Amino acid sequence: MDREVSKSGSPLKAILFTAEESETKSKLDTKLNEYIDINLPKVVRGDMTWEDYKGGLGQFQDSNDEVCEIMQGHFE
């Protein structure tokens, strides 16, 4: 079986999340994608400023930090 190889030539490590980790990441991904899908077009149309858009992304910081901790735990 062939293994995936990164650009550096080293094998990519498969990340196997627990069910809880997968659920946490999936929830954040869904909420973040919904925010982007709804609000980015508003920025393009001029109905929302870029600063307001970026400010709205702040609501995801705690969840994003949690996902980063999950990911980091798999690389240590």
Backbone hydrogen bonds in HBPLUS format (Angstrom, degrees):
<---DONOR---> <-ACCEPTOR-->    atom                        ^
c    i                          cat <-CA-CA->   ^        H-A-AA   ^      H-
h    n   atom  resd res      DA  || num        DHA   H-A  angle D-A-AA Bond
n    s   type  num  typ     dist DA aas  dist angle  dist       angle   num
A0012-LEU N   A0004-GLU O   3.26 MM   8  5.83 159.6  2.30 126.4 130.5     1
A0006-SER N   A0010-SER O   2.88 MM   4  5.56 173.2  1.88 157.8 155.8     2
A0009-GLY N   A0006-SER O   2.85 MM   3  5.23 156.4  1.91 111.0 119.0     3
A0022-SER N   A0018-THR O   2.91 MM   4  6.14 162.7  1.94 155.8 160.3     4
A0023-GLU N   A0019-ALA O   2.98 MM   4  6.16 156.7  2.03 145.8 152.2     5
A0024-THR N   A0020-GLU O   2.97 MM   4  6.19 161.9  2.00 150.5 155.1     6
A0025-LYS N   A0021-GLU O   2.96 MM   4  6.16 168.9  1.97 153.4 156.1     7
A0026-SER N   A0022-SER O   2.85 MM   4  5.90 160.0  1.89 147.6 154.1     8
A0027-LYS N   A0023-GLU O   2.94 MM   4  6.08 159.5  1.99 149.8 154.5     9
A0028-LEU N   A0024-THR O   3.19 MM   4  6.44 162.5  2.22 148.3 152.5    10
A0029-ASP N   A0025-LYS O   2.89 MM   4  6.09 169.0  1.90 155.0 158.6    11
A0030-THR N   A0026-SER O   2.92 MM   4  6.09 162.3  1.96 150.4 154.8    12
A0031-LYS N   A0027-LYS O   3.02 MM   4  6.22 170.3  2.03 152.6 154.9    13
A0032-LEU N   A0028-LEU O   2.83 MM   4  5.92 169.4  1.84 161.3 164.6    14
A0033-ASN N   A0029-ASP O   2.89 MM   4  5.95 163.3  1.92 148.6 153.8    15
A0034-GLU N   A0030-THR O   2.94 MM   4  6.10 154.1  2.01 147.6 154.8    16
A0035-TYR N   A0031-LYS O   2.99 MM   4  6.22 158.9  2.03 147.4 152.9    17
A0036-ILE N   A0032-LEU O   2.96 MM   4  6.24 164.5  1.98 152.9 156.9    18
A0037-ASP N   A0033-ASN O   2.83 MM   4  5.96 167.1  1.84 150.4 154.5    19
A0038-ILE N   A0034-GLU O   3.00 MM   4  6.11 152.8  2.08 148.3 154.5    20
A0039-ASN N   A0035-TYR O   2.86 MM   4  5.86 166.9  1.87 154.3 158.7    21
A0040-LEU N   A0036-ILE O   2.96 MM   4  5.31 160.3  2.00 138.1 144.1    22
A0042-LYS N   A0039-ASN O   3.02 MM   3  5.06 122.6  2.36  97.4 112.7    23
A0043-VAL N   A0039-ASN O   3.17 MM   4  6.59 145.3  2.30 148.4 157.5    24
A0043-VAL N   A0040-LEU O   3.04 MM   3  5.11 122.2  2.38  98.4 112.8    25
A0044-VAL N   A0040-LEU O   3.05 MM   4  6.41 160.4  2.08 154.0 159.1    26
A0045-ARG N   A0041-PRO O   2.90 MM   4  6.13 155.7  1.96 148.3 154.4    27
A0046-GLY N   A0042-LYS O   3.01 MM   4  6.02 119.4  2.39 131.9 146.5    28
A0047-ASP N   A0042-LYS O   2.75 MM   5  4.88 134.1  1.96 155.4 156.5    29
A0048-MET N   A0042-LYS O   3.22 MM   6  5.30 128.7  2.50 118.7 111.9    30
A0046-GLY N   A0043-VAL O   3.08 MM   3  5.01 140.6  2.24  95.8 107.7    31
A0053-TYR N   A0049-THR O   2.98 MM   4  6.27 156.1  2.04 147.3 154.3    32
A0054-LYS N   A0050-TRP O   2.88 MM   4  6.14 168.0  1.89 155.3 157.7    33
A0055-GLY N   A0051-GLU O   2.85 MM   4  6.00 154.4  1.92 143.7 151.8    34
A0056-GLY N   A0052-ASP O   2.91 MM   4  6.14 147.1  2.02 144.0 152.1    35
A0057-LEU N   A0053-TYR O   3.19 MM   4  6.58 137.4  2.38 142.3 153.6    36
A0057-LEU N   A0054-LYS O   3.08 MM   3  5.15 129.8  2.35  96.3 109.8    37
A0058-GLY N   A0055-GLY O   3.07 MM   3  5.38 147.0  2.18 103.7 113.5    38
A0059-GLN N   A0056-GLY O   3.26 MM   3  5.91 161.3  2.30 114.4 118.5    39
A0060-PHE N   A0057-LEU O   3.03 MM   3  5.76 165.8  2.05 121.2 125.9    40
A0061-GLN N   A0058-GLY O   3.11 MM   3  5.32 169.8  2.12 113.5 116.6    41
A0064-ASN N   A0060-PHE O   2.77 MM   4  5.88 158.0  1.82 159.1 166.8    42
A0065-ASP N   A0061-GLN O   2.83 MM   4  6.03 156.1  1.88 151.6 157.7    43
A0066-GLU N   A0062-ASP O   3.07 MM   4  6.33 151.1  2.15 141.8 149.4    44
A0067-VAL N   A0063-SER O   2.98 MM   4  6.32 156.2  2.04 150.1 156.0    45
A0068-CYS N   A0064-ASN O   2.89 MM   4  6.15 155.3  1.96 149.2 156.5    46
A0069-GLU N   A0065-ASP O   2.98 MM   4  6.25 150.5  2.06 145.2 152.7    47
A0070-ILE N   A0066-GLU O   3.03 MM   4  6.37 154.3  2.10 145.5 152.4    48
A0071-MET N   A0067-VAL O   2.90 MM   4  6.18 168.0  1.92 155.2 157.7    49
A0072-GLN N   A0068-CYS O   2.81 MM   4  5.95 164.4  1.84 150.1 155.0    50
A0073-GLY N   A0069-GLU O   2.97 MM   4  6.08 150.3  2.06 144.1 151.4    51
A0074-HIS N   A0071-MET O   2.99 MM   3  5.40 145.2  2.11 108.0 118.2    52
A0075-PHE N   A0072-GLN O   2.98 MM   3  5.19 152.6  2.06 106.5 115.3    53
